[in-house]
Amino acid sequence: MSNKKTETSIAIERIVKDNPGTTYVEACLQYAEDHDLEINQVSKLINPTLKEKIYNENVKNNLIKAVKKSSANLNDFIK
């Protein structure tokens, strides 16, 4: 993982921690504004762990539907 992804993710985590009630999406928007970036640029600068936190937060808040992981395995395809 690149150092920039780590730095960006830590900065966004810090925004959430320092501002109770702030969501991860709001923190990403704040980071983008503070660094004169478009939001789609920020999405490329965060690590998978933070992306998972954003996903989980949005599922919990009913903003998106959870994607069910396939329970199929190799035996389901071999007859």
Protein Blocks (a to p, Z undefined) as FASTA:
>chain_A
ZZklmmmmmmmmmmmmmmghiafklmmmmmmmmnopafklmmmmccfklmmmmmmmmmmn
opaccddddfbdfklmpZZ
